[in-house]
């Protein structure tokens, strides 16, 4: 998940009457659900002046708080901060939608100019000495102990964030930190735009019928449709996105084409063109290292982890390495089985990265009599969406109804009203943008356009899920892979984290939790995809409508941990490289050499590459959100594996009592409670790591 907003720019949306401004971006959201973005009214020419106006409004509101002559209190300082910047938060939400979903030549220069200005605003707030003095006064006042637990958490949140961002630094350091933040904002934007350009401009053309050999019908149709949309003189086109490349690598019988597809994908941001990201990412690393030292930390990793559950880089390295070695051993075993198939087929080559998925499928079929082509006809995107809704109803009493009176930013987008099925109360709005298109970044993600809160009336959340599935022929269902189905459930887990939020203050709402905890709700939800209840009801054959046969469900269950070595190694490799990059005190490196040497020292299997090579690692170089934090996926999966066993130890995945504890102590509370305390309340104890090893079928090392 990537957030589209900077926490400091967000506020509690106010329930205000509709206003008319010549600039539509500056009108408060109006219409149903306490207001929604007026996408049909927006024009890009109005975006820049709207941002500049909203920034000035936010600064004036902050100055009013800082200059208040009355003694600082929770209400006139902390709550007042929560109530600032309504216009900016709404504009920034739309700005993020353009950036991720509709990036264009017209939008790019606006993004390049405005992102640093937003950074300047953040600097001015964090470095406002009078404001911090008031926050500090509230934090240290004896009256704090009389506040509610949530209010005390909010005071701590503001105080710790200001200290972490340099509120106590020297004047000279503050000046340099502000300059670094502004420069980083521009570099982040450039990195993202370069990556998007390589994803848009490189693709694999399929020129003859033979080039389609081995491809399932739906992938072939999608390739033909993509070639037509691009107006290529080719029969088909494989787009340079994960959702297109990985199925091609899995099914194509043309080894030389698999290699070409693999190379264009792993070379994003690393090509000999104007979009090469290597110099940019080194600049980012240097600036981060300098900023960390100015803030009193040895490395950027130390600074980055200072507000996480892990706290220290060494804890994350210890966890990753405890899983790394069993995963690598599993990969070696799997590759040996693949190599036997190559030999049996008369091949003389050794398995290469572009062969891995292809031969893994052959091993899966041989060992478990399970072929993705047997499973995929049952995995219709729309039926799985209905399955997600059903799971949300069973676990959290949520119901979804499509609505048609809400403006959308693209015809692909659909909108659903979300209600509590017990009380009938509307709790949120869910936007669904499932398809790939030009100008949309690759991958899948969740965003909150507005946080749930009660500080200015009862404000419901607006969340979105965004994917990159490939459209096929008209009136044909979109079939997706098991991995894509898992990703769909994963991102929906983030959305449910937002939709279930039941807190007072927006800064503590929904997914605004520590980075290495925020993936827990999403990763646990993945586990419901494989439940027989979902597969029997929603895994329906796209031609016959028949439910997935139980014998196929059983084969899926038996093969559930197949290829865990591969997925674990490619992900942890990225996380280890991320952490080691940000532990450098002087990151003057050649990224290619650093990547090569780091992976060699880890004994990385040569048949696998990092899930995100350094020049395309948008998680850590498009902003600071996951920098020195990609380990969080593993950290959170330890928690989710342990948490899911609370269900399996009870009455099963749909145990109502356990689901209520999950709602009460995880999905509804945002960041109002320390995550470790909250988890113990849910589980009755601290997290145990053995559950992850069982979930991945890795050996458990006795201590």
C-alpha positions in Angstrom: 0.0 0.0 0.0 1.2 3.5 -0.9 -0.5 6.5 0.7 -1.3 9.4 -1.5 -1.0 12.0 1.3 1.4 13.4 3.8 -0.1 13.0 7.2 0.7 16.5 8.3 -1.3 17.9 5.3 -4.4 16.0 6.3 -7.1 17.1 8.7 -10.6 16.4 9.8 -12.9 17.1 6.9 -15.5 19.5 8.0 -19.2 19.2 7.2 -19.7 22.5 5.5 -22.3 23.8 3.1 -21.5 23.8 -0.5 -19.6 26.8 -1.7 -19.1 28.2 -5.2 -15.6 29.2 -6.2 -14.4 29.9 -9.8 -11.7 27.3 -9.1 -13.6 24.0 -8.7 -10.7 22.4 -6.7 -11.3 25.0 -4.0 -14.9 24.1 -3.5 -15.5 21.9 -0.5 -16.7 18.5 -1.6 -20.4 18.4 -1.8 -23.1 15.9 -2.7 -23.8 12.6 -1.0 -21.9 11.0 1.9 -20.8 14.2 3.4 -19.2 15.3 0.1 -17.3 13.5 -2.6 -14.7 14.7 -5.1 -16.2 16.6 -8.0 -14.2 14.9 -10.7 -16.4 16.0 -13.6 -15.7 19.7 -12.7 -11.9 19.5 -12.4 -9.5 20.8 -15.1 -5.7 20.5 -14.7 -5.2 24.2 -15.4 -6.9 25.0 -12.1 -4.8 22.5 -10.0 -1.7 24.6 -9.4 -3.5 27.8 -8.3 -5.7 25.7 -6.1 -2.8 24.1 -4.3 -1.1 27.4 -3.8 -4.2 28.9 -2.3 -4.8 26.0 0.0 -1.2 26.1 1.2 -1.6 29.7 2.2 -4.9 28.9 4.0 -3.2 26.1 5.9 -0.3 28.3 6.9 -2.7 31.0 8.1 -4.6 28.5 10.2 -1.4 27.1 11.7 -0.2 30.6 12.5 -3.4 31.4 14.3 -2.9 28.3 16.5 0.8 29.2 17.2 0.0 32.8 18.0 -2.9 32.1 20.3 -2.3 34.3 23.4 -4.2 31.8 25.6 -2.2 29.0 27.4 -1.9 25.9 25.3 -4.5 23.2 25.9 -5.5 20.0 24.2 -8.5 21.7 22.5 -6.9 25.0 21.4 -3.7 23.4 20.1 -4.0 19.6 19.3 -7.6 19.5 18.3 -7.2 22.8 16.5 -4.3 21.2 14.5 -6.7 18.3 13.5 -9.1 20.9 12.2 -6.8 22.7 9.8 -6.3 22.4 6.1 -9.7 21.0 4.9 -9.2 22.5 1.4 -5.6 21.3 1.1 -6.4 17.7 2.2 -9.2 17.4 -0.4 -7.1 18.9 -3.2 -4.1 16.8 -2.2 -6.2 13.6 -2.4 -7.2 14.5 -6.0 -3.6 15.4 -6.8 -2.6 11.9 -5.7 -5.2 10.4 -7.9 -3.9 12.2 -10.9 -0.3 11.2 -10.0 -1.0 7.5 -9.6 -4.0 6.9 -11.9 -4.0 9.5 -14.7 -0.5 10.8 -15.0 0.0 12.6 -18.3 2.3 15.0 -20.1 0.1 17.9 -18.9 0.1 16.8 -15.2 3.8 15.9 -15.0 5.1 19.5 -14.8 2.5 20.4 -12.3 3.6 17.5 -10.1 7.3 18.5 -10.5 6.5 22.1 -9.4 4.0 21.5 -6.6 5.5 18.5 -4.8 8.5 20.6 -3.5 6.1 23.4 -2.4 4.1 20.9 -0.4 7.4 19.9 1.2 8.1 23.5 2.1 4.7 23.7 3.8 5.6 20.6 5.9 8.9 22.2 6.8 7.3 25.4 7.9 4.9 23.6 10.2 7.4 21.2 11.8 9.9 24.1 12.3 7.4 26.5 13.7 8.9 27.2 17.1 5.9 28.8 18.7 3.7 25.9 17.5 6.0 23.3 18.9 6.3 25.1 22.2 2.5 24.8 22.5 2.5 21.1 21.6 5.3 20.5 24.1 3.4 22.4 26.8 0.4 20.1 26.3 2.6 17.0 26.2 4.3 17.9 29.5 1.3 19.3 31.3 -0.1 17.4 34.3 -3.5 17.9 32.8 -2.6 15.4 30.0 -3.2 12.6 32.5 -6.9 13.6 32.7 -7.4 13.1 28.9 -8.8 10.0 27.4 -6.5 7.3 26.2 -7.1 8.3 22.6 -6.5 11.9 23.4 -3.2 11.1 25.1 -2.2 9.0 22.1 -2.9 12.0 19.8 -0.8 14.3 22.0 2.1 11.8 21.9 1.6 11.4 18.2 2.1 15.2 17.5 4.9 15.7 20.0 6.9 12.6 18.8 6.5 13.5 15.1 7.6 17.1 15.6 10.7 15.9 17.6 11.5 13.3 15.0 11.3 15.9 12.2 13.8 18.2 13.9 11.7 20.5 16.0 14.5 20.5 18.6 17.3 20.8 16.1 19.6 23.9 15.9 18.6 26.7 13.6 21.4 25.9 11.2 20.3 22.2 11.1 16.7 23.2 10.6 17.6 25.3 7.5 19.5 22.4 6.0 16.8 19.8 6.9 14.2 22.0 5.1 16.4 22.2 2.0 17.0 18.5 2.0 13.2 17.7 2.3 12.5 20.1 -0.6 15.2 18.5 -2.8 14.0 15.0 -1.9 10.4 15.8 -2.9 11.6 16.8 -6.4 13.8 13.7 -6.7 10.9 11.4 -5.6 8.7 12.8 -8.3 11.4 12.4 -10.9 12.1 8.8 -9.9 8.4 7.9 -10.2 8.0 9.6 -13.5 11.0 7.9 -14.9 9.7 4.5 -13.8 6.3 5.2 -15.3 7.9 6.2 -18.6 9.8 3.0 -18.9 6.7 1.0 -18.0 4.8 2.9 -20.7 7.4 3.0 -23.5 8.8 -0.5 -23.4 6.7 -3.5 -24.2 7.0 -6.9 -26.0 5.5 -7.2 -29.4 4.0 -10.5 -30.5 4.4 -10.5 -34.2 3.3 -14.0 -35.3 0.8 -16.6 -34.2 3.7 -18.7 -33.0 4.5 -15.9 -30.5 1.3 -16.7 -28.6 2.3 -20.4 -28.1 1.3 -21.6 -24.6 -0.7 -18.5 -23.7 -4.1 -19.0 -22.2 -7.0 -17.6 -24.2 -7.7 -14.6 -21.9 -4.0 -13.6 -21.9 -3.9 -13.9 -25.7 -7.0 -11.8 -26.1 -5.6 -9.1 -23.7 -2.4 -9.0 -25.7 -4.4 -8.5 -29.0 -6.5 -5.8 -27.4 -3.5 -4.0 -26.0 -1.8 -4.0 -29.4 -4.9 -2.5 -31.0 -5.1 0.2 -28.3 -1.5 1.2 -28.9 -2.1 1.0 -32.7 0.9 -1.3 -33.1 1.8 -3.1 -36.3 1.8 -6.3 -34.3 -0.6 -9.1 -33.5 -0.2 -8.7 -29.8 1.5 -6.7 -27.1 2.7 -7.7 -23.6 2.7 -4.5 -21.5 5.6 -3.8 -19.2 3.6 -4.2 -16.0 3.7 -7.0 -13.4 0.1 -8.1 -14.2 1.1 -8.7 -17.9 4.7 -9.8 -17.6 4.4 -12.5 -14.9 1.6 -14.4 -16.6 3.6 -14.3 -19.9 6.6 -15.7 -18.0 4.5 -18.4 -16.5 2.8 -19.7 -19.7 4.8 -18.8 -22.8 6.4 -21.7 -24.5 8.8 -19.3 -26.3 11.9 -19.2 -24.2 13.5 -16.4 -26.2 10.4 -14.3 -25.8 10.3 -15.0 -22.1 13.8 -13.7 -21.8 12.9 -10.5 -23.7 9.9 -9.9 -21.5 11.9 -10.5 -18.4 14.6 -8.1 -19.5 12.3 -5.2 -20.2 10.6 -5.6 -16.9 13.7 -5.8 -14.7 15.4 -3.0 -16.6 12.8 -0.4 -15.8 14.7 2.7 -14.6 17.9 1.1 -15.6 18.0 1.7 -19.3 20.4 3.8 -21.2 17.9 6.7 -21.7 16.7 9.8 -20.1 14.7 7.8 -17.6 17.6 6.1 -15.9 17.1 6.3 -12.1 20.6 5.3 -10.8 22.0 8.8 -10.3 18.7 10.0 -8.8 18.5 7.2 -6.3 22.1 7.8 -5.1 21.2 11.5 -4.6 18.2 10.4 -2.5 20.4 8.1 -0.4 23.0 10.8 0.2 20.4 13.3 1.2 18.6 10.9 3.5 21.9 9.9 5.2 22.7 13.6 5.8 19.3 14.3 7.1 19.5 11.4 9.6 22.8 12.7 11.0 21.3 16.2 11.4 18.5 14.7 13.4 21.0 12.9 15.7 20.8 9.4 14.1 23.7 7.3 12.9 21.9 6.2 9.7 18.7 6.9 7.8 17.6 3.3 8.8 18.0 4.2 12.5 15.9 7.4 12.0 13.3 5.6 9.8 12.6 2.8 12.3 12.5 5.1 15.3 8.6 5.3 15.2 8.0 1.7 14.2 7.3 -1.5 16.1 10.7 -2.9 15.2 12.5 0.2 16.5 16.0 -1.0 15.5 17.4 -2.1 12.1 19.1 -5.1 13.8 15.7 -6.6 14.8 14.6 -6.5 11.3 17.8 -8.1 10.0 17.6 -10.8 12.5 14.0 -11.6 11.5 14.7 -11.5 7.8 17.8 -13.8 8.1 15.9 -16.3 10.3 13.5 -16.8 7.3 16.1 -16.2 4.6 18.1 -19.4 4.9 15.2 -21.9 5.0 13.7 -20.0 2.0 16.9 -20.3 0.0 17.2 -24.0 0.8 13.6 -24.5 -0.4 14.5 -22.6 -3.7 17.5 -24.9 -4.3 15.2 -27.9 -3.8 12.6 -26.5 -6.2 15.2 -25.6 -8.8 16.6 -29.1 -8.7 13.2 -30.5 -9.6 12.8 -28.0 -12.4 16.1 -28.9 -13.8 15.1 -32.5 -14.0 12.2 -31.5 -16.2 14.4 -29.5 -18.4 16.7 -32.5 -18.9 13.8 -34.8 -19.5 12.5 -32.5 -22.2 15.9 -32.6 -23.9 17.0 -29.1 -22.8 20.7 -28.4 -22.2 20.3 -25.0 -20.4 20.3 -24.3 -16.7 17.3 -22.6 -15.2 17.4 -18.8 -15.6 15.2 -16.2 -14.0 12.9 -16.0 -17.1 12.5 -19.8 -16.8 11.5 -20.0 -13.1 7.8 -19.4 -13.3 7.4 -21.5 -16.4 9.1 -24.6 -14.9 7.6 -24.0 -11.4 4.2 -24.5 -13.0 5.4 -27.8 -14.5 6.6 -28.9 -11.1 3.3 -27.8 -9.5 1.4 -29.9 -12.0 3.6 -32.9 -11.5 3.6 -32.8 -7.7 0.1 -31.7 -7.0 -1.7 -32.3 -10.3 -2.5 -28.6 -10.2 -2.2 -26.4 -13.2 -3.0 -22.7 -13.0 -4.9 -23.1 -16.3 -7.2 -25.5 -14.4 -7.7 -22.9 -11.6 -7.9 -19.7 -13.6 -11.2 -20.3 -15.4 -12.8 -20.2 -11.9 -11.1 -16.9 -10.9 -13.3 -14.2 -12.4 -12.5 -10.8 -11.3 -16.1 -9.7 -10.7 -17.0 -12.9 -8.8 -14.0 -12.5 -6.6 -15.0 -8.9 -5.9 -18.3 -10.3 -4.7 -16.4 -12.8 -2.6 -14.5 -10.1 -0.9 -17.8 -8.3 -0.1 -19.2 -11.5 1.3 -16.1 -12.0 3.5 -16.4 -8.4 4.8 -20.0 -9.2 5.7 -19.2 -12.4 7.5 -16.3 -10.9 9.5 -17.4 -7.3 10.0 -21.1 -7.0 9.1 -20.3 -4.8 6.1 -22.6 -4.6 3.0 -21.8 -3.0 -0.4 -24.1 -1.4 -2.8 -23.0 0.1 -6.2 -24.1 3.7 -6.6 -24.2 5.7 -9.8 -24.7 9.3 -8.6 -21.0 9.8 -7.6 -18.6 11.4 -10.1 -15.6 9.4 -11.1 -12.2 10.3 -12.6 -12.3 7.6 -15.3 -15.1 5.5 -16.9 -13.3 2.4 -15.5 -14.0 3.4 -11.9 -17.1 2.2 -10.0 -18.3 3.4 -6.6 -19.9 1.5 -3.8 -21.7 2.6 -0.7 -20.6 0.7 2.4 -23.0 0.1 5.3 -23.1 -1.8 8.5 -25.6 -4.5 7.9 -26.7 -4.7 11.5 -27.3 -1.0 12.2 -27.9 0.1 8.6 -25.5 3.0 9.1 -23.4 4.1 6.1 -19.7 3.8 7.1 -17.9 4.7 4.0 -17.5 4.8 0.2 -15.4 2.4 -1.8 -14.0 3.3 -5.3 -12.8 0.5 -7.4 -10.4 1.2 -10.3 -9.3 -2.3 -11.6 -7.8 -1.9 -15.0 -4.4 -1.0 -16.5 -4.1 2.0 -18.8 -1.6 4.6 -19.9 -0.6 7.0 -17.2 -1.5 4.6 -14.4 1.4 3.3 -12.3 1.8 -0.5 -12.2 0.9 -2.7 -9.2 -2.0 -2.6 -6.9 -2.7 -0.2 -3.9 -5.2 1.2 -1.6 -5.7 4.9 -0.8 -7.8 6.9 1.6 -9.3 10.0 0.0 -10.8 11.0 3.3 -10.3 9.6 6.8 -13.1 8.6 9.1 -13.3 11.0 12.1 -15.7 12.5 14.6 -13.8 15.7 15.5 -16.1 17.8 13.3 -19.3 15.8 13.2 -19.5 12.2 12.0 -17.4 12.0 8.9 -17.2 8.7 7.0 -14.2 7.6 5.1 -13.7 7.4 1.4 -11.3 4.7 0.2 -10.2 3.2 -3.1 -8.6 0.0 -4.4 -6.6 0.3 -7.6 -5.3 -2.6 -9.7 -3.8 -3.2 -13.2 -5.8 -6.1 -14.6 -5.8 -6.3 -18.4 -9.0 -5.9 -20.2 -9.8 -8.6 -22.8 -12.5 -8.7 -25.4 -15.8 -6.9 -24.7 -18.4 -8.9 -22.8 -15.9 -11.5 -21.7 -15.1 -12.0 -18.0 -11.6 -11.1 -16.8 -9.8 -14.1 -15.5 -6.9 -13.6 -13.1 -4.2 -15.7 -11.5 -4.2 -17.0 -8.0 -1.4 -14.6 -7.1 -3.5 -11.7 -8.5 -6.5 -12.9 -6.6 -4.4 -12.9 -3.4 -3.3 -9.3 -4.2 -6.9 -8.3 -4.7 -7.8 -9.6 -1.2 -4.6 -8.0 0.2 -5.5 -4.5 -1.0 -9.1 -5.0 0.0 -7.8 -5.7 3.5 -6.3 -2.2 3.6 -9.7 -0.8 2.5 -11.4 -2.7 5.3 -8.9 -1.3 7.7 -10.2 2.2 6.7 -13.9 1.3 6.4 -14.0 -0.3 9.8 -12.3 2.7 11.5 -14.2 4.0 14.5 -12.1 6.7 16.1 -12.4 10.4 16.8 -9.3 12.0 15.4 -8.3 11.7 11.7 -4.5 11.5 12.4 -5.1 8.3 14.3 -7.7 6.9 11.9 -7.8 3.8 9.6 -4.4 2.9 8.2 -2.5 5.6 9.9 -0.6 3.1 12.0 3.2 2.3 12.2 4.5 1.2 8.8 5.4 -2.3 10.0 2.0 -2.9 11.4 -0.2 -1.5 8.6 0.3 -4.5 6.4 -1.0 -6.9 9.0 -4.8 -6.3 8.3 -4.2 -6.7 4.6 -2.1 -9.8 4.8 -4.4 -11.6 7.2 -7.3 -11.0 4.8 -5.5 -12.8 2.0 -6.0 -16.0 3.9 -9.8 -15.9 3.4 -9.4 -16.3 -0.4 -8.5 -20.0 0.0 -11.3 -20.9 2.4 -13.8 -23.4 0.9 -16.6 -21.0 1.7 -15.2 -18.5 -0.7 -14.1 -20.9 -3.4 -17.5 -22.8 -3.3 -19.5 -19.6 -3.6 -17.5 -17.4 -5.8 -14.9 -19.4 -7.7 -17.3 -20.1 -10.6 -16.4 -21.4 -14.0 -16.6 -18.5 -16.5 -18.4 -20.6 -19.1 -20.5 -23.1 -17.1 -21.1 -21.1 -13.9 -20.2 -24.3 -12.0 -18.6 -24.0 -8.6 -15.0 -25.0 -8.3 -15.0 -28.8 -7.6 -14.1 -29.8 -4.1 -11.3 -32.0 -5.4 -9.8 -29.0 -7.1 -10.2 -27.0 -3.9 -8.4 -29.8 -2.0 -5.6 -29.8 -4.6 -5.2 -26.0 -4.1 -5.1 -26.5 -0.3 -2.4 -29.2 -0.6 -0.3 -27.0 -2.9 -0.8 -23.9 -0.8 2.8 -23.6 0.3 4.2 -24.5 -3.1 6.7 -21.9 -4.4 6.9 -20.2 -1.0 10.6 -20.4 -1.3 10.5 -18.3 -4.5 8.1 -15.6 -3.2 9.9 -15.4 0.1 13.4 -15.0 -1.4 12.4 -12.4 -4.0 10.6 -10.3 -1.4 13.2 -10.6 1.4 16.0 -9.9 -1.0 14.4 -6.6 -1.8 13.9 -5.9 1.9 17.5 -6.8 2.8 18.9 -4.6 0.1 16.6 -1.8 1.1 17.8 -2.0 4.7 21.5 -2.3 3.8 21.2 0.7 1.5 19.8 2.8 4.3 22.4 1.6 6.8 25.1 3.2 4.7 26.6 6.3 6.4 28.2 7.4 3.2 26.1 6.0 0.3 28.4 7.0 -2.5 27.7 3.8 -4.5 27.3 2.3 -7.9 23.7 0.8 -7.5 24.4 -2.0 -9.9 27.6 -3.0 -8.1 26.0 -2.7 -4.7 23.0 -4.8 -5.7 25.3 -7.5 -7.2 27.7 -7.6 -4.2 25.0 -7.5 -1.6 23.0 -10.4 -3.2 26.2 -12.4 -3.7 27.1 -12.0 0.0 23.6 -13.3 0.8 24.1 -16.3 -1.5 21.0 -15.2 -3.5 19.9 -18.0 -5.9 20.9 -17.0 -9.4 17.6 -18.2 -10.7 15.7 -15.4 -8.9 16.0 -11.6 -8.9 14.8 -9.1 -6.3 11.1 -8.4 -6.6 12.0 -4.8 -7.0 15.5 -4.1 -8.4 17.0 -0.9 -7.0 16.4 1.5 -10.0 12.7 0.6 -10.0 12.1 0.3 -6.3 9.3 2.8 -6.1 8.4 1.7 -2.6 11.6 3.2 -1.2 12.4 5.9 -3.8 9.1 7.5 -4.8 8.7 8.8 -1.2 9.9 8.0 2.3 6.9 5.8 3.1 8.7 2.4 2.9 12.3 3.5 2.8 14.2 1.2 5.2 10.8 -0.3 5.7 10.1 -2.9 3.0 10.9 -5.5 5.8 7.4 -4.5 7.1 5.7 -7.0 4.8 7.5 -9.8 6.5 7.2 -8.3 9.9 3.4 -7.9 9.4 3.1 -11.4 8.0 4.6 -12.8 11.2 1.7 -11.1 13.0 -0.9 -12.1 10.4 0.2 -15.8 10.5 -0.1 -15.8 14.3 -3.4 -14.0 14.2 -5.0 -16.3 11.7 -4.1 -19.3 14.0 -6.5 -17.7 16.5 -9.2 -18.6 14.0 -8.0 -22.0 13.2 -7.5 -22.8 16.9 -11.1 -21.9 17.4 -14.2 -22.6 15.2 -12.5 -21.8 11.9 -12.0 -18.8 9.6 -15.5 -17.5 10.2 -15.5 -17.7 14.0 -17.7 -14.8 15.1 -16.0 -14.4 18.5 -12.5 -14.2 17.1 -13.7 -11.9 14.3 -15.2 -9.5 16.8 -11.9 -9.4 18.7 -10.1 -8.7 15.4 -12.5 -5.8 14.8 -12.3 -4.4 18.3 -8.5 -4.6 18.6 -7.2 -4.2 15.1 -9.5 -3.1 12.3 -11.5 -0.4 14.2 -8.9 1.3 16.4 -6.5 2.8 13.9 -3.5 4.1 15.8 -5.3 5.0 19.0 -3.5 2.3 21.0 0.1 1.0 20.8 0.0 -1.9 18.3 1.8 -4.3 20.6 -0.7 -3.6 23.4 -3.6 -3.9 21.0 -2.4 -7.2 19.6 -2.0 -8.7 23.0 -5.6 -7.7 23.7 -6.7 -9.5 20.5 -4.5 -12.6 21.0 -4.2 -12.8 24.7 -0.4 -12.9 24.4 2.5 -11.5 22.3 3.2 -12.6 18.8 4.9 -15.9 18.2 7.0 -16.2 15.1 6.6 -20.0 14.7 3.3 -19.5 13.0 4.9 -17.9 10.0 7.3 -20.9 9.5 4.3 -23.2 9.7 2.3 -21.1 7.2 5.2 -21.2 4.7 6.1 -24.8 5.5 9.6 -24.0 6.5 11.4 -25.9 9.2 11.2 -24.3 12.7 14.6 -23.9 14.3 14.5 -24.7 18.0 16.1 -22.1 20.2 
